[in-house]
Amino acid sequence: MRYIIIGAGAVGGAIGGRLAGSGHDVVLVARGAHHEALRERGLRLVTPDGPSTHRLPTADGPGALGELRADDVLVLAVKTQDSVAALEAWGPAPVAGGGTAAERLPLFCAQNGVESQRLALRRFRRVYGVCVWLPATFVEPGVVSAAGAPLTGILHLGRFPHGTDDTVRAVAADLSASRFEAPVVADVARWQYAKLLANLANAIEAVSGVVDSEEAVALQGRVRAEGEAVLVAAGIPYASEEEQKEARADKMRLVPLDGGPGRGGGSSWQSLSRGTGTIEADYLNGEIGLLGRLHGVSTPLNDLLQRLANGFAREGRGAGSMRVAELARLADEAAASAG
């Protein structure tokens, strides 16, 4: 199989680099300066076992590849806010032997949140969910770091909305040979909703920095509790914290990268620090707000974080530039108003 990584940033670059490093056929898809750097210098992947450079075929869209191969696997790794544009571009791409990518090729959504696979299923006949535990950072154009060891990441895989098949098992085998653990599960959404609850803190980190103070940890707990109440009201199952801890065990820990870039923060923090102008809060905290409104549960804290994160991205405000005390005060006011 050939893997086409649509969005070769932090997560996509780490997956593509590791697959290429174990001998798999990989194409990296990126835009702008990142695309130019990948094309000219290759992908530099910095990991605890040292840096490596992978000179791989690079494209800025399906047109650059011509007809796709019948054995291609599409891995969607863009941020959720960019999913529709990517799906619209890649769905109609012709496949050798007839038909389109949407009709014939498997699409794996290696993204935070749960919305992209629903968007994908409107166009693609074969959609797979990926629960992504992969600490990675987009360092600069052409350079990605992944600090996990001994595994680079843990990627639960399953067909969406449920089930397994030979394709997902084959992909899992390739990932397992590439420094990932890749459990194949029939209920991948259950793991993704559990990850969603953890990702609700992304906006706290993006707005006020690393969640390490007593005040920030307390706010994180309140935001998560709000999310849990919504999932219970919606009747949506999710993997328990105990299950997740057991799945990770000591398989993946963060390792300082000698002479390399540190990991400043998660995906939302990185969006603000890079000044991309967008952030994924609509599909993390906003997912909880949506479910809350559908099922009659008030979500003032997640609504607040969604609004603040979007405002920071739109206005170009620096990552972590709001004091935690100020964020906590706003959260108290939002909760009191809702109450």
Buried (B, 14 or more C-beta within 10 A) or exposed (E): BBBBBBBBBBBBBBBBBBBBBBEBBBBBBBBEEBBBBBBEEBBBBBBBEEBBEBEBBBBBBBEEBEEBBEEBBBBBBBBBBBBBEBBEBBBEBBBEEEBBBBBBBBBBBBBBBBBBBBBBBEBBBBBBBBBBBBBBBBBEBBBBBBBBBEBBBBBBBBBBEEEBEEBBEBBBEBBBBBBBBBBBBEBBBBBBBBBBBBBBBBBBBBBBBBBEBEBBEBBBEBBBEBBBBBBEBBEBEBBEEEEBEEBBEEBBEEBEBEEBBEBBBBBBBBBBBEEBEBBBBBBBBBBBBBBBEEBEBBBBBBBBBBBBBBEBBEEEBEBBEBEBEEBBEBBEEBBEEEE
